[in-house]
């Protein structure tokens, strides 16, 4: 099981003058990683210990 994350959740106060353009590479990376099937990450799942961050989220950070 992985820790839940939501890419559309806003937690921190945002400066509205700083926005990503509609054609920013971050959106392309997000869409590309989200297309990877969940089965590809099954080997990373563990039943013991603290839940890990989802591998999709970690790929987006890199």
Secondary structure, DSSP 4 states (H G I P E B T S, - for coil): -EE---TT---S---TT----TT-HHHHHHHHHHTS-GGGGGGG--SSSSPEEPHHHHHHH-
